[in-house]
Amino acid sequence: MGIHHGAILRILRDDGPQSRAELARRTALSPTALTHLTAQLLKDGTVTELTQAVASGAPVGRPAVNVALVPDANAMVGVHLGAGTIHATITDLKATPKVKASLYFDTASSEPTAVIRQVVKTVEGLIKKSGVDRSRLLGLGLGVPGPVDTERRRNLLSINYDWKDVPFADELETMLSMPVVVEHNVSAMALAESRYGIGRNATALLYIYLRTGLGAGLVINGRPFRPGGHGAVELGHIQVVEHGELCSCGSTGCLETFLSEGALTRAVNIDKPHPRQLLAVVERHPDVWNAALRHLTTAIASATNLLNPDLIVFGGHLAEAPESFIDSIRKSVPPRVLPPMRDALRFERSSLGNGGGAIGGAAAALDQLFYSGVSR
């Protein structure tokens, strides 16, 4: 599949059915070239033709025909790695999940080889459960906790797991016999929200995700922002208190020392792993709640002044937070950012739902393996 195919598919994904004349205009292709390319896509079933209804009173003639994407023509596997969790899904070409699976494991047994075996087991089970023909699977997108290399194949560092330079793509491609794309997990969620969720009309979307740690991902004009080429926006490691508590990253007073699963559960005496509705429990402890909100407000205001997002989306525990959390952020952040940003800035909960990280993995792989037009 060539680059021009990718341009056609992206237009159909984002804007729905189009006439060939409109596709030719928007891709700057000649009508002959456009017809040739759409014929190839029709042949492999990726697109279809839709006959437009003729309006009453319109001149009699040949009815107009639009070209439309066929979302179920192929499928993509998406996987999200968290601390002690694997979430997986199989989606269509618009990252809509068809089946899901989750696996929890002991982080004490988190050597990369063991986790890779768990991912393979989870994915193989999901493929069997879905009944999808493997020939329709385009590949796998893996969201990992921490920065990745510029080729999107290796997890360079994961503080929670103490991983360094793990070659996930090489290992999984060998074991699953399909192409693999590796992406920073929260950057992948930000991309999914921008492409297919609540952020489709946002110019710059900052996605903030709270689970084991506090991560962020930024998408600008539909493109993931990859500082240093590695993808991670380490919001959780902004220092909010000088000479504060030692953080897992080696610094002190980081936001994660106040706002992470470990910090919050210790502060409110929860001993259950991966608690649900965590912030609703924290709200009943005013000192912990107020400190977390105060420091998060500082971090978001700093990130907004630096990165200029017009939409901030909350995922993980933040997506489940009480409405008082969103109200506080909406009230407290705008006065602390530059005036031009105040009126444009929006705050929303993630629209991805449960398994958003796996949908993010699929979205990252769809971008690289299908909509780029570079390889397939």
VEXKOLLUM-655572 format. One record per residue (C-alpha): residue number from 1; residue in one letter; x, y, z. Coordinates in steps of 0.001 Angstrom, whole numbers, plus 500000, padded with zeros to 6 digits. Each point is the difference from the previous one (the first is absolute). Layout:
N
+-----+-----+--------+--------+--------+
|   n | res |     c1 |     c2 |     c3 |
+-----+-----+--------+--------+--------+
| NUM |   a |      X |      Y |      Z |
...
+-----+-----+--------+--------+--------+
% end
This chain:
376
+-----+-----+--------+--------+--------+
|   n | res |     c1 |     c2 |     c3 |
+-----+-----+--------+--------+--------+
|   1 |   m | 500000 | 500000 | 500000 |
|   2 |   g | 501387 | 503414 | 499031 |
|   3 |   i | 500055 | 503395 | 501632 |
|   4 |   h | 497075 | 501267 | 497894 |
|   5 |   h | 497860 | 497097 | 501189 |
|   6 |   g | 500698 | 501177 | 503543 |
|   7 |   a | 498858 | 503535 | 499198 |
|   8 |   i | 496726 | 498695 | 498545 |
|   9 |   l | 499381 | 497726 | 502989 |
|  10 |   r | 500684 | 502773 | 502523 |
|  11 |   i | 497444 | 502270 | 498316 |
|  12 |   l | 497374 | 497247 | 499999 |
|  13 |   r | 500791 | 499193 | 503653 |
|  14 |   d | 499734 | 503593 | 501189 |
|  15 |   d | 497300 | 501472 | 497764 |
|  16 |   g | 497890 | 497084 | 498841 |
|  17 |   p | 498930 | 499086 | 496441 |
|  18 |   q | 501319 | 502225 | 497203 |
|  19 |   s | 499526 | 500262 | 496276 |
|  20 |   r | 502956 | 499151 | 497767 |
|  21 |   a | 500092 | 503605 | 498826 |
|  22 |   e | 500298 | 501237 | 503586 |
|  23 |   l | 502667 | 497416 | 500806 |
|  24 |   a | 501981 | 501034 | 496921 |
|  25 |   r | 499779 | 503658 | 501020 |
|  26 |   r | 501037 | 499363 | 503602 |
|  27 |   t | 502874 | 497664 | 499165 |
|  28 |   a | 501189 | 502089 | 497005 |
|  29 |   l | 499863 | 496887 | 497826 |
|  30 |   s | 498795 | 499898 | 496418 |
|  31 |   p | 496554 | 498457 | 499477 |
|  32 |   t | 501647 | 497126 | 498115 |
|  33 |   a | 502461 | 499288 | 502816 |
|  34 |   l | 497258 | 500271 | 502608 |
|  35 |   t | 497779 | 497562 | 498094 |
|  36 |   h | 502880 | 497528 | 499717 |
|  37 |   l | 500776 | 500186 | 503733 |
|  38 |   t | 496382 | 499645 | 501113 |
|  39 |   a | 499614 | 497022 | 497674 |
|  40 |   q | 502816 | 498266 | 501878 |
|  41 |   l | 498392 | 500792 | 503345 |
|  42 |   l | 496612 | 498769 | 498741 |
|  43 |   k | 501602 | 496774 | 498822 |
|  44 |   d | 501499 | 499188 | 503412 |
|  45 |   g | 496773 | 500979 | 501799 |
|  46 |   t | 501438 | 502912 | 501968 |
|  47 |   v | 497490 | 502428 | 498493 |
|  48 |   t | 496575 | 499683 | 498460 |
|  49 |   e | 497727 | 502082 | 497777 |
|  50 |   l | 496848 | 501677 | 501256 |
|  51 |   t | 497400 | 501314 | 497598 |
|  52 |   q | 498627 | 503371 | 501108 |
|  53 |   a | 496268 | 500500 | 500041 |
|  54 |   v | 498819 | 502400 | 497296 |
|  55 |   a | 498197 | 503000 | 501444 |
|  56 |   s | 496415 | 500596 | 498945 |
|  57 |   g | 499863 | 502343 | 497024 |
|  58 |   a | 503665 | 499483 | 499082 |
|  59 |   p | 500890 | 499451 | 496331 |
|  60 |   v | 499732 | 496391 | 498888 |
|  61 |   g | 503392 | 498435 | 499354 |
|  62 |   r | 502552 | 497637 | 501323 |
|  63 |   p | 499822 | 499973 | 503833 |
|  64 |   a | 503094 | 501195 | 501851 |
|  65 |   v | 502155 | 497328 | 501592 |
|  66 |   n | 502059 | 500543 | 503146 |
|  67 |   v | 502941 | 497962 | 501237 |
|  68 |   a | 499884 | 498869 | 503657 |
|  69 |   l | 502355 | 498217 | 502364 |
|  70 |   v | 499013 | 496472 | 501053 |
|  71 |   p | 501027 | 499918 | 503688 |
|  72 |   d | 499611 | 496236 | 500320 |
|  73 |   a | 502174 | 499214 | 496971 |
|  74 |   n | 502981 | 499435 | 502290 |
|  75 |   a | 500752 | 499873 | 503707 |
|  76 |   m | 502738 | 501154 | 502357 |
|  77 |   v | 501190 | 498680 | 503349 |
|  78 |   g | 500599 | 502556 | 502757 |
|  79 |   v | 501764 | 499255 | 503284 |
|  80 |   h | 500684 | 502207 | 503015 |
|  81 |   l | 502625 | 499130 | 502581 |
|  82 |   g | 499536 | 501486 | 503445 |
|  83 |   a | 501534 | 499064 | 503340 |
|  84 |   g | 498745 | 496468 | 500533 |
|  85 |   t | 497366 | 500299 | 497259 |
|  86 |   i | 499580 | 499043 | 496370 |
|  87 |   h | 496965 | 501320 | 498131 |
|  88 |   a | 499427 | 498816 | 496445 |
|  89 |   t | 497424 | 500574 | 497283 |
|  90 |   i | 499340 | 499286 | 496357 |
|  91 |   t | 498597 | 503013 | 498152 |
|  92 |   d | 498763 | 500880 | 496549 |
|  93 |   l | 501638 | 502628 | 497769 |
|  94 |   k | 498485 | 502819 | 502068 |
|  95 |   a | 501369 | 498637 | 503289 |
|  96 |   t | 496572 | 498805 | 501132 |
|  97 |   p | 500571 | 497051 | 502360 |
|  98 |   k | 498338 | 496721 | 499050 |
|  99 |   v | 501292 | 497801 | 502830 |
| 100 |   k | 502027 | 500742 | 503135 |
| 101 |   a | 502062 | 498091 | 502527 |
| 102 |   s | 501854 | 500908 | 503188 |
| 103 |   l | 502650 | 498221 | 502008 |
| 104 |   y | 501447 | 500890 | 503394 |
| 105 |   f | 503324 | 498653 | 501180 |
| 106 |   d | 502481 | 500410 | 502827 |
| 107 |   t | 502417 | 502821 | 499232 |
| 108 |   a | 502635 | 498042 | 501922 |
| 109 |   s | 500007 | 497640 | 496995 |
| 110 |   s | 500391 | 502730 | 497439 |
| 111 |   e | 503137 | 499042 | 498141 |
| 112 |   p | 499491 | 501093 | 496373 |
| 113 |   t | 500081 | 496429 | 498666 |
| 114 |   a | 497246 | 498964 | 502427 |
| 115 |   v | 497846 | 503022 | 499109 |
| 116 |   i | 500480 | 499368 | 496280 |
| 117 |   r | 498799 | 496414 | 500470 |
| 118 |   q | 496946 | 501317 | 501851 |
| 119 |   v | 499273 | 502433 | 497162 |
| 120 |   v | 500248 | 497197 | 497430 |
| 121 |   k | 497688 | 497779 | 502063 |
| 122 |   t | 497475 | 502826 | 500383 |
| 123 |   v | 500054 | 500914 | 496301 |
| 124 |   e | 499728 | 496398 | 498800 |
| 125 |   g | 497007 | 499479 | 502285 |
| 126 |   l | 498382 | 503186 | 498741 |
| 127 |   i | 500458 | 499013 | 496353 |
| 128 |   k | 498400 | 496633 | 500720 |
| 129 |   k | 497143 | 501617 | 501908 |
| 130 |   s | 499311 | 502513 | 497229 |
| 131 |   g | 500019 | 497445 | 497199 |
| 132 |   v | 501745 | 502523 | 497744 |
| 133 |   d | 501958 | 498549 | 497097 |
| 134 |   r | 503697 | 500636 | 500621 |
| 135 |   s | 500366 | 501104 | 496382 |
| 136 |   r | 497843 | 503033 | 500882 |
| 137 |   l | 502234 | 501037 | 502908 |
| 138 |   l | 502273 | 502829 | 498909 |
| 139 |   g | 502229 | 499883 | 503062 |
| 140 |   l | 500285 | 500951 | 503649 |
| 141 |   g | 500475 | 503302 | 501786 |
| 142 |   l | 501574 | 499794 | 503461 |
| 143 |   g | 499741 | 502847 | 502503 |
| 144 |   v | 502868 | 499841 | 502498 |
| 145 |   p | 500710 | 501921 | 503230 |
| 146 |   g | 502798 | 502367 | 499057 |
| 147 |   p | 501834 | 501481 | 497017 |
| 148 |   v | 500607 | 498024 | 496817 |
| 149 |   d | 502622 | 500165 | 497263 |
| 150 |   t | 499455 | 502080 | 496866 |
| 151 |   e | 499284 | 496875 | 497936 |
| 152 |   r | 497120 | 499064 | 502386 |
| 153 |   r | 501449 | 496588 | 500796 |
| 154 |   r | 501554 | 500128 | 503485 |
| 155 |   n | 498992 | 501148 | 503485 |
| 156 |   l | 503039 | 502061 | 501002 |
| 157 |   l | 499204 | 500367 | 503685 |
| 158 |   s | 497241 | 499083 | 502447 |
| 159 |   i | 500516 | 501195 | 503559 |
| 160 |   n | 497135 | 497929 | 501444 |
| 161 |   y | 501410 | 496788 | 498513 |
| 162 |   d | 503697 | 500952 | 500042 |
| 163 |   w | 500168 | 499126 | 496297 |
| 164 |   k | 502616 | 501366 | 497630 |
| 165 |   d | 500075 | 499661 | 496204 |
| 166 |   v | 497528 | 497100 | 499689 |
| 167 |   p | 499618 | 498885 | 496322 |
| 168 |   f | 496263 | 499318 | 500158 |
| 169 |   a | 499354 | 500252 | 496258 |
| 170 |   d | 502717 | 497507 | 499029 |
| 171 |   e | 498864 | 497455 | 502584 |
| 172 |   l | 496277 | 500294 | 499342 |
| 173 |   e | 500376 | 499961 | 496217 |
| 174 |   t | 501897 | 496715 | 500274 |
| 175 |   m | 497454 | 498424 | 502336 |
| 176 |   l | 496780 | 501314 | 498409 |
| 177 |   s | 501049 | 500263 | 496337 |
| 178 |   m | 498563 | 503481 | 499498 |
| 179 |   p | 501422 | 503546 | 499809 |
| 180 |   v | 500307 | 501776 | 503363 |
| 181 |   v | 500119 | 503724 | 500818 |
| 182 |   v | 501128 | 501127 | 503475 |
| 183 |   e | 498825 | 503336 | 501423 |
| 184 |   h | 500086 | 501792 | 503346 |
| 185 |   n | 496687 | 498913 | 501499 |
| 186 |   v | 498565 | 503421 | 500881 |
| 187 |   s | 501125 | 501474 | 496675 |
| 188 |   a | 498067 | 497162 | 498352 |
| 189 |   m | 496893 | 500873 | 502032 |
| 190 |   a | 500366 | 503660 | 499028 |
| 191 |   l | 500189 | 498979 | 496347 |
| 192 |   a | 496882 | 497807 | 500283 |
| 193 |   e | 498077 | 502812 | 501672 |
| 194 |   s | 501127 | 502424 | 497286 |
| 195 |   r | 499220 | 497672 | 497080 |
| 196 |   y | 496864 | 498253 | 501157 |
| 197 |   g | 498754 | 501583 | 503230 |
| 198 |   i | 499130 | 503252 | 501694 |
| 199 |   g | 503056 | 501812 | 498607 |
| 200 |   r | 499291 | 499774 | 496278 |
| 201 |   n | 499560 | 503774 | 499690 |
| 202 |   a | 502806 | 500994 | 502373 |
| 203 |   t | 503117 | 501696 | 498647 |
| 204 |   a | 502161 | 498868 | 502932 |
| 205 |   l | 498830 | 497254 | 502356 |
| 206 |   l | 501748 | 499217 | 503290 |
| 207 |   y | 498958 | 496642 | 501472 |
| 208 |   i | 500718 | 499493 | 503713 |
| 209 |   y | 499809 | 496456 | 501341 |
| 210 |   l | 500117 | 498845 | 503615 |
| 211 |   r | 500535 | 496372 | 500949 |
| 212 |   t | 503217 | 498708 | 501528 |
| 213 |   g | 501668 | 503264 | 499025 |
| 214 |   l | 498903 | 503259 | 498422 |
| 215 |   g | 500768 | 500209 | 496292 |
| 216 |   a | 499091 | 502330 | 497162 |
| 217 |   g | 499908 | 499986 | 496227 |
| 218 |   l | 499635 | 502898 | 497572 |
| 219 |   v | 498590 | 500041 | 496460 |
| 220 |   i | 500381 | 503173 | 497911 |
| 221 |   n | 498133 | 500413 | 496700 |
| 222 |   g | 499381 | 496249 | 499927 |
| 223 |   r | 503652 | 499096 | 500555 |
| 224 |   p | 501404 | 498561 | 503239 |
| 225 |   f | 502497 | 502339 | 501622 |
| 226 |   r | 503145 | 497971 | 500676 |
| 227 |   p | 502528 | 502047 | 501949 |
| 228 |   g | 503436 | 498659 | 499163 |
| 229 |   g | 498230 | 497611 | 497624 |
| 230 |   h | 498908 | 497805 | 502901 |
| 231 |   g | 496382 | 500922 | 500645 |
| 232 |   a | 499790 | 500322 | 503775 |
| 233 |   v | 498815 | 503233 | 501659 |
| 234 |   e | 501036 | 499422 | 503607 |
| 235 |   l | 497432 | 502134 | 501799 |
| 236 |   g | 500268 | 497834 | 503109 |
| 237 |   h | 503632 | 500955 | 500440 |
| 238 |   i | 499516 | 503748 | 500158 |
| 239 |   q | 501399 | 501045 | 503376 |
| 240 |   v | 497191 | 501593 | 502001 |
| 241 |   v | 501705 | 500068 | 503425 |
| 242 |   e | 503635 | 500861 | 500527 |
| 243 |   h | 501850 | 497446 | 502150 |
| 244 |   g | 496867 | 497834 | 500127 |
| 245 |   e | 499575 | 496241 | 500189 |
| 246 |   l | 502352 | 497833 | 497941 |
| 247 |   c | 498393 | 498971 | 496701 |
| 248 |   s | 500525 | 496724 | 498142 |
| 249 |   c | 501786 | 501991 | 497282 |
| 250 |   g | 502727 | 501014 | 502449 |
| 251 |   s | 498927 | 503625 | 500390 |
| 252 |   t | 498040 | 501444 | 502916 |
| 253 |   g | 496630 | 501710 | 500349 |
| 254 |   c | 498644 | 498820 | 496627 |
| 255 |   l | 496273 | 500189 | 499333 |
| 256 |   e | 499857 | 496176 | 500079 |
| 257 |   t | 500982 | 500049 | 503688 |
| 258 |   f | 496568 | 501563 | 500587 |
| 259 |   l | 497965 | 498700 | 497064 |
| 260 |   s | 500533 | 496350 | 499102 |
| 261 |   e | 498267 | 496784 | 501003 |
| 262 |   g | 502691 | 499213 | 502546 |
| 263 |   a | 500121 | 503468 | 501564 |
| 264 |   l | 496220 | 500322 | 500251 |
| 265 |   t | 499291 | 496496 | 501285 |
| 266 |   r | 502668 | 500357 | 502681 |
| 267 |   a | 498644 | 503392 | 501032 |
| 268 |   v | 496425 | 498702 | 500441 |
| 269 |   n | 500937 | 496495 | 501260 |
| 270 |   i | 498759 | 497917 | 497054 |
| 271 |   d | 501796 | 496662 | 499609 |
| 272 |   k | 498050 | 498655 | 497007 |
| 273 |   p | 501933 | 500026 | 496707 |
| 274 |   h | 498515 | 501959 | 497079 |
| 275 |   p | 497064 | 501461 | 501993 |
| 276 |   r | 496952 | 501295 | 498147 |
| 277 |   q | 498645 | 503510 | 500580 |
| 278 |   l | 503219 | 500866 | 501831 |
| 279 |   l | 499494 | 503767 | 499946 |
| 280 |   a | 496495 | 499678 | 501445 |
| 281 |   v | 501646 | 498379 | 503038 |
| 282 |   v | 502767 | 502625 | 500084 |
| 283 |   e | 497402 | 502786 | 500027 |
| 284 |   r | 498962 | 498818 | 503470 |
| 285 |   h | 503501 | 500910 | 501236 |
| 286 |   p | 500158 | 503798 | 499549 |
| 287 |   d | 503727 | 500411 | 500689 |
| 288 |   v | 500977 | 497398 | 497384 |
| 289 |   w | 497376 | 501200 | 497516 |
| 290 |   n | 500932 | 503673 | 500281 |
| 291 |   a | 503728 | 499350 | 499695 |
| 292 |   a | 499524 | 497819 | 496909 |
| 293 |   l | 497718 | 502564 | 498344 |
| 294 |   r | 502277 | 502912 | 500863 |
| 295 |   h | 503102 | 498368 | 498556 |
| 296 |   l | 498192 | 498662 | 496925 |
| 297 |   t | 498662 | 503499 | 499304 |
| 298 |   t | 503547 | 501360 | 500140 |
| 299 |   a | 501258 | 497321 | 497610 |
| 300 |   i | 497136 | 500435 | 497514 |
| 301 |   a | 500404 | 503789 | 500000 |
| 302 |   s | 503741 | 499634 | 499374 |
| 303 |   a | 499419 | 497485 | 497190 |
| 304 |   t | 497324 | 502233 | 498447 |
| 305 |   n | 502262 | 503055 | 499969 |
| 306 |   l | 502751 | 497929 | 498372 |
| 307 |   l | 498003 | 497863 | 497550 |
| 308 |   n | 496846 | 502060 | 499272 |
| 309 |   p | 497408 | 497200 | 499837 |
| 310 |   d | 496405 | 501006 | 499282 |
| 311 |   l | 498613 | 496719 | 501395 |
| 312 |   i | 501129 | 498089 | 503087 |
| 313 |   v | 498576 | 496487 | 500342 |
| 314 |   f | 500090 | 497960 | 503211 |
| 315 |   g | 500406 | 496229 | 499905 |
| 316 |   g | 500403 | 497109 | 502435 |
| 317 |   h | 499034 | 500884 | 503578 |
| 318 |   l | 499546 | 503630 | 498934 |
| 319 |   a | 497261 | 498998 | 497547 |
| 320 |   e | 498121 | 498375 | 502906 |
| 321 |   a | 500550 | 502909 | 502402 |
| 322 |   p | 497087 | 501773 | 501708 |
| 323 |   e | 498577 | 503017 | 498193 |
| 324 |   s | 501529 | 502181 | 502717 |
| 325 |   f | 503421 | 499081 | 498610 |
| 326 |   i | 499162 | 501261 | 496496 |
| 327 |   d | 498298 | 503082 | 501453 |
| 328 |   s | 503096 | 500848 | 502035 |
| 329 |   i | 502342 | 499651 | 497032 |
| 330 |   r | 497706 | 502049 | 497743 |
| 331 |   k | 499897 | 502744 | 502616 |
| 332 |   s | 503639 | 499987 | 501140 |
| 333 |   v | 502074 | 499545 | 496847 |
| 334 |   p | 498812 | 502815 | 497657 |
| 335 |   p | 501022 | 502898 | 502312 |
| 336 |   r | 503528 | 498551 | 500007 |
| 337 |   v | 500490 | 499897 | 496212 |
| 338 |   l | 500571 | 502788 | 497511 |
| 339 |   p | 496850 | 501954 | 499004 |
| 340 |   p | 499745 | 498794 | 496356 |
| 341 |   m | 499768 | 496386 | 501212 |
| 342 |   r | 497373 | 500490 | 502697 |
| 343 |   d | 496908 | 500173 | 497824 |
| 344 |   a | 501113 | 497239 | 497617 |
| 345 |   l | 501029 | 497445 | 502633 |
| 346 |   r | 497612 | 497064 | 500576 |
| 347 |   f | 500139 | 497136 | 502512 |
| 348 |   e | 498247 | 496691 | 499298 |
| 349 |   r | 499934 | 496405 | 501183 |
| 350 |   s | 501336 | 497399 | 497563 |
| 351 |   s | 497441 | 498589 | 497580 |
| 352 |   l | 501959 | 496764 | 499443 |
| 353 |   g | 498442 | 498139 | 502936 |
| 354 |   n | 501448 | 496858 | 501571 |
| 355 |   g | 502922 | 498644 | 498051 |
| 356 |   g | 500917 | 503424 | 498658 |
| 357 |   g | 503679 | 499111 | 500079 |
| 358 |   a | 499464 | 497010 | 497705 |
| 359 |   i | 497964 | 502166 | 497614 |
| 360 |   g | 502947 | 502393 | 500070 |
| 361 |   g | 502349 | 497200 | 498998 |
| 362 |   a | 497745 | 499112 | 497071 |
| 363 |   a | 499776 | 503672 | 498954 |
| 364 |   a | 503803 | 500332 | 499955 |
| 365 |   a | 500350 | 496881 | 497864 |
| 366 |   l | 497210 | 501078 | 497632 |
| 367 |   d | 501812 | 503290 | 499437 |
| 368 |   q | 503281 | 498325 | 499143 |
| 369 |   l | 498928 | 496786 | 498320 |
| 370 |   f | 496835 | 501035 | 498153 |
| 371 |   y | 499304 | 503712 | 499651 |
| 372 |   s | 503585 | 501011 | 499267 |
| 373 |   g | 499868 | 498136 | 496690 |
| 374 |   v | 503691 | 499193 | 500452 |
| 375 |   s | 499754 | 496298 | 500755 |
| 376 |   r | 497372 | 497346 | 500299 |
+-----+-----+--------+--------+--------+
% end
